[in-house]
Amino acid sequence: MPINTDAVGASGGPVSHGWTSKDALLYAVGIGAGTDELAFTTENTKRSFQTWSGSSQASA
């Protein structure tokens, strides 16, 4: 896919994006979290990987 040079410097409006704990759990499993990262792969805690915030915004 070529880069759209007309879009350089353009600004967009506000974007609202939501996610659930299930989305964060699936992300953790998808990047290979295992038994050493149970805090990220169970619903007992509300923790997510630091990279989660960037990937969830990128899909908006």
C-alpha positions, 0 to 999 in steps of 0.5 A: 500500500503506497503512502498517501502524501496528501494526508501528511500533516492532516489532523483528525477529530476525536475518536472514541474507542472501547474495549473489554477485559476479554479483549485484553485477555485475548491480546495477552494470549495472542502475544504468547503470555503463559503461566508466568504471566497469569496476572495478564491472562486471568480475569482475577486481576485488571492488568494488561500488557503495556503494549496493549494500549498502543495496539487497541488505539491502532485498531480504532 
